[in-house]
Amino acid sequence: GWLQIFALAGAIEAKNQAFPMDYGWPAFTGNVGKLQGPEREKKLLAEINNGRLAMVAMAAIVAQNGATGQSLVEQFTTGNLNPFVGGYARQDAAGNRIVLRAKSELSTSLPWAPVPEGLTNKPFGEYVGDVGFDPLGFARNKRLLPWYREAELAHGRVCMLAVLGYTVQTNGAKWEPFITRYPTDSSDPLKAATQVPIIGWLQILVVIALSELWRYENVISKYDQGVKPGDLGWNPTAPAGGNRPKWFGPTFTANYAPEEWNLMKLREIKHARLAMLGFGFMVCQ
């Protein structure tokens, strides 16, 4: 079947090499150049308009069918006008995607896929922000799952600061004078990074290394003792649960109810994920 499709497409493309802008009228009958003047312009306009509409429609049909497990015709004929929760139709067999979705057995982030092994699909569950997204199956290793959350938070926090710094710098903000004998440029963050002297990079790496050593000794190595991933102990009164690490620097006090604390954690993880994507695109741009 696929060979036939490819053969037909290849034949059309081969014919298109001869006259790439004119398939004749009626199409593929060999009557090339038959249409001229206003009639030809009208046909070309209709073709491009219908082509654009068809591309958008095809993308929407495929996305809708993949997300809901039903085609548009199936939704109307079965009464599933809201396919994510089953609509008004009777529940189908246990394996139906709509029924699984209604029973919360499908991923929140990928509505056509089951909840990955190791995740709960509960945004306010053990790992706040868990929406059942794990296409590569990392969560199967439950022993490493806390470390994955630690890595996600660490990279997300760094990227939130990076996006802020990148935005400020590209908008022309400068802090002068720079104590350096090298020429400096604050308008291009990537160029500015290349202007940092070696001793400056060594200072940055030392600070990062010391911070990571502290985090490993006080957080990562103590998951088994009840320390939560990403908890640096900056707010000793926070209802984080479990054992709390003691931050070596200054701390602050802010009282939160458990519900408020979980909401703050959800906001943090959402902004962290967005910042990681945003910073990647900013650098590429």
VMD Tcl script that draws the C-alpha trace (Angstrom):
set ca {
  {0.00 0.00 0.00}
  {2.73 2.46 0.95}
  {4.74 1.46 -2.12}
  {1.77 2.31 -4.31}
  {1.37 5.68 -2.58}
  {5.07 6.49 -3.01}
  {4.98 5.34 -6.64}
  {2.03 7.64 -7.39}
  {3.65 10.57 -5.58}
  {6.90 9.94 -7.44}
  {5.13 9.87 -10.79}
  {3.40 13.16 -10.04}
  {6.67 14.76 -8.92}
  {8.47 13.45 -12.02}
  {5.79 14.94 -14.25}
  {6.06 18.15 -12.27}
  {9.70 18.50 -13.36}
  {8.52 19.13 -16.91}
  {6.05 21.92 -16.13}
  {6.22 22.82 -12.40}
  {3.57 25.56 -12.60}
  {1.01 23.98 -14.93}
  {-0.60 20.53 -14.66}
  {-2.94 21.30 -17.54}
  {-6.72 21.63 -17.51}
  {-8.33 19.30 -16.71}
  {-5.35 18.31 -14.57}
  {-2.87 15.70 -15.89}
  {-4.60 15.45 -19.26}
  {-1.72 17.05 -21.12}
  {-3.57 20.25 -22.03}
  {-0.75 22.45 -20.75}
  {-1.14 26.17 -21.39}
  {-4.85 25.89 -22.18}
  {-5.93 28.39 -19.51}
  {-4.86 31.99 -20.09}
  {-5.63 35.46 -18.83}
  {-8.25 36.16 -16.12}
  {-9.55 32.58 -16.16}
  {-6.09 31.24 -15.32}
  {-5.63 33.79 -12.53}
  {-9.01 32.83 -11.07}
  {-8.10 29.12 -11.05}
  {-4.70 29.83 -9.46}
  {-6.28 31.96 -6.72}
  {-8.86 29.27 -5.99}
  {-6.11 26.65 -5.82}
  {-3.93 28.55 -3.36}
  {-6.90 29.49 -1.16}
  {-8.16 25.91 -1.03}
  {-4.64 24.61 -0.48}
  {-4.07 26.83 2.56}
  {-7.46 25.92 4.01}
  {-6.81 22.23 3.47}
  {-3.41 22.38 5.21}
  {-4.91 24.00 8.31}
  {-7.89 21.65 8.28}
  {-5.73 18.54 7.90}
  {-3.51 19.56 10.81}
  {-6.56 20.20 13.00}
  {-8.19 16.89 12.05}
  {-5.06 14.89 12.85}
  {-4.48 16.74 16.15}
  {-8.13 16.33 17.20}
  {-8.19 12.64 16.34}
  {-4.91 11.98 18.11}
  {-5.89 13.90 21.23}
  {-9.37 12.43 21.64}
  {-9.15 9.01 20.02}
  {-12.23 9.78 17.89}
  {-12.76 11.36 14.53}
  {-15.19 14.25 14.14}
  {-17.77 11.93 12.56}
  {-17.45 9.45 15.46}
  {-17.95 12.21 18.01}
  {-21.22 13.34 16.47}
  {-22.55 9.86 15.69}
  {-21.86 8.50 19.21}
  {-22.90 11.64 21.08}
  {-19.43 12.21 22.54}
  {-19.60 15.96 22.14}
  {-16.98 16.33 24.89}
  {-14.67 13.41 24.06}
  {-12.21 14.04 26.91}
  {-14.79 13.05 29.54}
  {-17.12 10.84 27.53}
  {-19.75 13.45 26.60}
  {-23.32 12.16 26.69}
  {-22.70 8.72 25.25}
  {-22.67 5.50 27.22}
  {-19.29 4.32 28.43}
  {-17.55 2.02 26.01}
  {-15.29 -0.93 26.63}
  {-12.59 -0.61 29.28}
  {-9.84 -0.03 26.72}
  {-11.48 3.00 25.12}
  {-9.40 6.17 25.41}
  {-12.38 8.29 26.40}
  {-13.25 5.99 29.28}
  {-9.62 5.90 30.39}
  {-9.53 9.68 30.28}
  {-12.69 9.93 32.38}
  {-11.11 7.60 34.92}
  {-7.93 9.72 34.98}
  {-5.88 6.87 33.52}
  {-4.65 9.02 30.66}
  {-1.94 11.64 30.96}
  {-3.01 15.22 31.59}
  {-0.28 16.57 29.32}
  {-0.69 13.92 26.59}
  {-4.43 13.08 26.54}
  {-3.96 10.22 24.07}
  {-1.35 8.38 26.14}
  {-1.61 6.42 29.42}
  {-0.04 7.76 32.59}
  {3.68 6.86 32.53}
  {4.91 4.29 35.01}
  {6.22 5.93 38.18}
  {4.12 9.10 37.89}
  {0.80 9.89 39.59}
  {-0.61 12.43 37.08}
  {-1.59 14.63 40.05}
  {-0.31 18.25 39.91}
  {-0.50 18.51 43.72}
  {0.70 14.98 44.45}
  {4.05 13.82 45.77}
  {5.85 15.73 43.04}
  {4.04 19.02 42.53}
  {3.63 19.70 38.82}
  {3.28 16.03 37.88}
  {1.07 16.07 34.76}
  {1.98 12.63 33.47}
  {4.66 13.75 31.01}
  {7.49 11.24 30.64}
  {7.77 10.11 27.00}
  {11.26 8.63 27.57}
  {10.28 6.63 30.66}
  {12.75 8.13 33.14}
  {10.22 7.83 35.98}
  {10.40 4.03 35.89}
  {13.53 4.25 38.02}
  {11.87 5.41 41.23}
  {15.16 5.60 43.08}
  {16.41 8.27 40.69}
  {13.08 10.12 40.49}
  {13.94 12.53 43.36}
  {17.23 13.33 41.66}
  {15.41 14.02 38.37}
  {13.16 16.50 40.19}
  {16.23 18.04 41.83}
  {17.87 18.46 38.43}
  {14.69 19.94 36.93}
  {14.39 22.51 39.71}
  {18.10 23.39 39.67}
  {18.20 23.93 35.91}
  {14.86 25.75 35.98}
  {15.97 28.16 38.70}
  {19.20 28.94 36.87}
  {17.29 29.51 33.64}
  {14.80 31.85 35.32}
  {17.73 34.00 36.46}
  {19.35 33.64 33.03}
  {16.23 34.80 31.18}
  {15.96 37.81 33.48}
  {19.63 38.68 33.04}
  {19.51 38.11 29.28}
  {16.46 40.36 28.93}
  {17.97 43.14 31.04}
  {21.26 43.02 29.15}
  {19.77 43.00 25.66}
  {17.74 46.07 26.62}
  {20.96 48.02 27.17}
  {21.27 48.04 30.95}
  {24.90 48.53 32.04}
  {26.77 48.61 35.31}
  {29.94 50.63 34.83}
  {32.82 50.84 35.31}
  {33.95 47.28 34.69}
  {37.17 46.61 36.52}
  {39.00 45.06 33.62}
  {41.60 46.02 31.06}
  {39.60 44.24 28.34}
  {37.02 45.97 26.12}
  {33.48 45.18 27.24}
  {30.09 45.09 25.58}
  {26.91 44.78 27.63}
  {24.42 44.74 24.74}
  {25.13 41.17 23.57}
  {25.08 38.58 26.38}
  {26.87 35.91 24.35}
  {29.58 38.32 23.28}
  {29.90 39.61 26.85}
  {30.47 36.06 28.07}
  {33.50 35.75 25.79}
  {34.94 38.96 27.27}
  {35.14 37.60 30.80}
  {38.83 37.01 31.66}
  {40.07 33.60 32.73}
  {40.33 34.62 36.39}
  {36.68 35.69 36.25}
  {35.57 32.31 34.90}
  {37.62 30.58 37.59}
  {35.81 32.56 40.27}
  {32.43 31.62 38.75}
  {33.36 27.93 38.57}
  {34.61 27.92 42.19}
  {31.35 29.44 43.47}
  {29.30 26.92 41.44}
  {31.43 24.01 42.65}
  {31.14 24.99 46.32}
  {27.37 25.46 45.98}
  {26.97 22.08 44.29}
  {29.10 20.36 46.94}
  {26.91 21.84 49.68}
  {23.76 20.78 47.83}
  {25.05 17.25 47.37}
  {26.07 16.86 51.01}
  {22.93 18.41 52.51}
  {20.16 17.60 50.03}
  {20.91 15.02 47.34}
  {22.65 12.51 49.61}
  {19.88 12.76 52.22}
  {16.77 11.88 50.24}
  {16.57 8.64 52.23}
  {16.46 10.71 55.44}
  {13.39 12.66 54.32}
  {14.95 15.71 52.67}
  {12.80 16.86 49.76}
  {14.28 17.49 46.27}
  {15.01 21.16 45.68}
  {14.63 22.15 49.35}
  {17.58 24.42 50.18}
  {16.26 25.50 53.57}
  {16.02 29.18 52.68}
  {12.68 29.46 54.51}
  {12.94 27.37 57.71}
  {9.26 27.90 58.57}
  {7.89 26.63 55.24}
  {5.67 23.51 55.47}
  {8.00 21.51 53.21}
  {7.68 18.32 55.26}
  {10.41 15.85 56.14}
  {13.86 16.85 57.36}
  {15.02 20.32 56.42}
  {18.60 21.17 55.40}
  {20.28 24.12 57.13}
  {21.28 26.79 54.66}
  {24.78 28.15 55.31}
  {23.84 31.72 54.44}
  {21.11 34.16 55.45}
  {17.53 32.90 55.48}
  {14.09 34.52 55.51}
  {10.83 33.73 57.23}
  {7.48 33.55 55.44}
  {4.57 31.57 56.84}
  {2.51 29.58 54.35}
  {-0.45 27.29 54.74}
  {0.15 23.86 53.10}
  {-2.22 24.74 50.26}
  {-0.43 28.03 49.61}
  {2.93 26.29 49.74}
  {1.92 23.70 47.16}
  {0.55 26.46 44.94}
  {3.87 28.32 45.19}
  {5.73 25.13 44.29}
  {3.45 24.61 41.28}
  {4.10 28.16 40.12}
  {7.83 27.66 40.51}
  {7.96 24.44 38.49}
  {5.79 25.94 35.73}
  {7.97 29.04 35.47}
  {11.10 26.87 35.63}
  {9.98 24.71 32.72}
  {8.99 27.76 30.68}
  {12.31 29.46 31.47}
  {14.32 26.44 30.30}
  {12.54 26.50 26.95}
  {12.66 30.30 26.75}
  {16.38 30.54 27.47}
  {17.15 27.87 24.89}
  {15.23 29.80 22.22}
  {16.82 33.12 23.29}
  {20.32 31.68 22.85}
  {19.42 30.10 19.47}
  {17.90 33.35 18.29}
}
mol new
graphics top color blue
foreach p $ca { graphics top sphere $p radius 0.5 }
foreach p [lrange $ca 0 end-1] q [lrange $ca 1 end] { graphics top cylinder $p $q radius 0.2 }
display resetview
